[in-house]
Amino acid sequence: MVTFRLDPAVVGAFPETLIAVVTATGLRGREEWTGTAAAVAELERELAEGAWQPADETDPRIEAWHTAYRSFGTNPRRVRPSVDALGRRLAKKGALPRVNPAVDSYNVVSVRHGLPAGAFDLDHVTGEVAIRPADGSESFTPLGEPDSVEHPRPGEIVYADTTGILTRHWNHRDAHRTRVTEDSTHVAFVLETLHATRDGRLLTAAAEELRKLLARHADRTAVDHLSAERPRVTV
């Protein structure tokens, strides 16, 4: 089991933070995920027909992340929140990237609801996962760059375990070590908002949508929430 912890410093700076942790155990990533394929195809069809557009930086959901990024020294137009970058790519290309079924599942839910999302292979996590400010000494190896090492700036919000950094700039980019592949069987997916009062119901609905996509291909799924009132959950 792995504990996720919302650091007091993050709660103090962003008191309405709400994070849904969707856990899938016994995940079968090499099956055909027809539900996910259909969800992606439907979203792309709606975009092509003009019935739906991804949220951009003028949307309050994205604007809030831009403001947060600036507060810890990150330029959000050069280093974009994940949902912002994904939505811009979708609007430009007309299609979501196809990575693997689990990743495709959280991508489609993320961009449809305008909420940042990510995932961690829990079999490669060490100790607890803390959402906290970096101290600048930690190491981060970006997804897809196993020979690269970066160091976050002090104060940058990160996900971190006892070995190193799992995401930089809160939700901009994931680490290579805990990447989700077709062979990952125990995975925690996260969906995030900085405005629980405004977006809490949206996040709850998105987490349940993701859980249902995963449940068809997992032995067990569950949803937990991190907030100022409940800053620690074990999954």
C-alpha positions in Angstrom: 0.0 0.0 0.0 1.1 3.6 -0.7 0.2 6.7 1.2 -0.4 10.0 -0.7 0.1 13.1 1.4 -0.8 16.8 0.7 1.9 18.9 2.4 0.8 21.6 4.8 2.7 24.2 2.8 0.6 23.3 -0.3 -2.6 23.4 1.7 -1.6 26.8 3.0 -0.8 28.3 -0.4 -3.7 26.5 -2.2 -6.3 25.8 0.4 -9.0 24.6 -2.1 -6.8 21.9 -3.6 -8.8 18.7 -4.2 -7.1 15.6 -5.7 -9.0 12.4 -6.7 -6.8 9.3 -6.5 -8.2 6.5 -8.6 -6.5 3.2 -7.9 -6.6 0.2 -10.2 -5.3 -3.2 -8.9 -4.8 -6.2 -11.2 -4.8 -4.0 -14.3 -4.7 -5.8 -17.6 -3.1 -3.4 -20.0 -2.7 -5.8 -22.9 -6.4 -6.4 -23.4 -8.5 -4.5 -26.0 -10.0 -1.5 -24.2 -13.1 -0.9 -26.4 -14.6 1.5 -23.9 -11.6 3.8 -23.9 -11.2 3.6 -27.7 -14.9 4.6 -28.1 -14.5 7.5 -25.6 -11.5 8.8 -27.5 -13.2 8.5 -30.9 -16.3 10.3 -29.6 -14.3 13.2 -28.2 -12.4 13.6 -31.5 -15.7 13.4 -33.4 -17.2 16.1 -31.3 -14.2 18.3 -31.9 -14.3 17.8 -35.6 -18.0 18.7 -35.7 -17.5 21.8 -33.6 -19.7 20.4 -30.8 -17.0 20.7 -28.2 -13.7 22.5 -27.7 -11.0 21.8 -25.2 -10.6 24.4 -22.4 -7.9 26.9 -23.1 -6.0 29.4 -20.9 -9.0 31.7 -20.8 -11.0 29.1 -19.0 -11.1 29.5 -15.2 -10.0 25.9 -14.7 -6.8 26.4 -16.8 -6.3 30.0 -15.7 -6.1 28.8 -12.0 -3.2 26.5 -12.9 -1.4 29.3 -14.8 -1.7 31.5 -11.7 -0.4 28.7 -9.4 2.5 28.0 -11.7 3.5 31.7 -11.7 3.3 31.7 -7.9 6.1 29.1 -7.6 8.2 30.6 -10.4 7.2 28.6 -13.5 6.1 30.4 -16.7 3.0 28.5 -17.7 3.2 29.6 -21.3 6.6 28.0 -21.6 6.0 25.1 -19.3 2.3 24.3 -19.5 0.0 22.4 -17.1 -0.6 19.0 -18.6 -4.3 19.5 -19.4 -3.4 22.8 -21.1 -0.7 21.2 -23.2 -2.9 18.2 -24.1 -5.9 20.4 -25.0 -3.7 22.6 -27.3 -2.3 19.5 -29.0 -5.8 18.1 -29.5 -7.1 21.4 -30.9 -4.2 21.6 -33.4 -4.0 18.0 -34.5 -7.6 17.0 -34.1 -6.6 13.8 -32.3 -5.3 12.7 -28.9 -2.0 10.8 -28.7 -2.3 7.1 -28.4 0.1 5.8 -25.8 -1.4 2.7 -24.1 -5.0 2.0 -22.9 -4.5 3.1 -19.3 -2.8 6.4 -20.3 -5.3 7.0 -23.1 -8.1 6.6 -20.5 -6.9 9.3 -18.2 -6.0 11.6 -21.1 -9.5 11.5 -22.5 -11.1 12.1 -19.1 -8.6 14.9 -18.4 -9.1 16.9 -21.6 -12.9 16.4 -21.6 -13.3 17.8 -18.1 -10.5 20.4 -18.2 -8.7 18.8 -15.2 -5.0 17.9 -15.0 -4.4 14.1 -14.7 -1.5 11.8 -14.3 -0.6 8.3 -13.1 2.0 6.3 -11.2 3.0 2.7 -11.4 2.8 2.0 -7.7 5.2 -1.0 -8.0 8.0 1.5 -8.8 7.1 4.0 -6.0 9.2 4.0 -2.9 7.8 5.1 0.4 5.0 7.7 0.5 4.1 10.1 -2.2 4.1 13.7 -1.0 2.7 16.7 -2.9 5.1 19.3 -1.6 7.4 22.2 -2.5 10.8 21.0 -3.8 13.9 21.9 -1.8 16.1 21.9 -5.0 18.3 19.0 -4.1 16.0 16.3 -5.5 16.6 14.5 -8.8 14.1 14.0 -11.6 14.4 11.9 -14.7 11.7 12.9 -17.3 9.4 10.5 -19.0 11.0 9.2 -22.1 14.5 10.4 -21.2 15.9 7.7 -18.9 19.5 9.1 -19.2 18.5 12.7 -18.2 18.6 14.2 -14.7 17.0 17.5 -13.7 16.7 19.3 -10.4 13.6 21.3 -9.6 13.9 24.8 -8.3 13.3 25.3 -4.6 9.6 26.0 -4.0 8.4 24.3 -7.2 5.4 22.1 -6.3 6.2 18.4 -7.1 5.0 14.9 -6.4 7.9 13.1 -4.7 8.6 9.8 -3.1 11.6 8.8 -1.0 13.7 8.2 -4.0 13.1 11.3 -6.1 10.7 13.5 -8.0 7.7 11.9 -9.7 6.3 15.1 -11.4 7.7 18.5 -12.1 5.9 21.8 -11.9 3.0 20.0 -10.1 1.5 18.4 -13.1 3.6 19.4 -16.1 5.6 16.2 -16.7 5.8 12.7 -15.2 9.0 10.8 -14.3 10.3 7.9 -16.3 10.7 5.6 -13.3 6.9 5.4 -12.4 5.6 5.6 -16.0 2.5 3.5 -16.8 3.0 0.8 -19.4 0.9 -2.0 -20.8 2.5 -4.2 -18.1 1.7 -2.0 -15.1 -0.8 -3.8 -12.8 -1.1 -1.6 -9.8 -1.6 2.1 -10.8 -2.7 5.3 -9.1 -4.3 7.9 -11.3 -4.8 11.4 -10.1 -7.2 14.2 -11.2 -6.7 17.7 -9.7 -8.4 21.0 -9.1 -7.4 24.1 -7.2 -11.0 25.2 -6.6 -12.9 22.5 -4.8 -15.9 24.7 -4.1 -16.3 25.4 -7.8 -15.1 22.2 -9.4 -15.6 19.5 -6.8 -18.6 17.9 -8.5 -16.8 18.1 -11.8 -13.8 16.3 -10.4 -16.0 13.7 -8.7 -17.7 12.9 -11.9 -14.5 12.8 -13.9 -12.9 10.4 -11.3 -16.0 8.1 -11.6 -15.8 8.2 -15.4 -12.2 7.2 -15.2 -12.8 4.5 -12.7 -15.5 2.9 -14.9 -13.1 2.9 -17.9 -10.5 1.1 -15.7 -12.9 -1.3 -13.9 -13.5 -3.3 -17.1 -9.8 -4.2 -17.1 -8.9 -4.5 -13.5 -9.6 -6.8 -10.5 -10.4 -3.9 -8.2 -10.8 -0.1 -8.5 -11.3 2.6 -5.8 -11.5 6.4 -5.5 -10.1 8.4 -2.7 -9.7 12.2 -2.2 -7.0 14.4 -0.8 -7.9 17.8 0.5 -7.2 20.3 3.3 -9.6 18.3 5.5 -8.1 15.0 4.5 -4.5 15.5 3.6 -3.4 11.9 3.7 -4.9 8.7 2.1 -3.5 5.2 1.7 -4.3 3.3 -1.4 
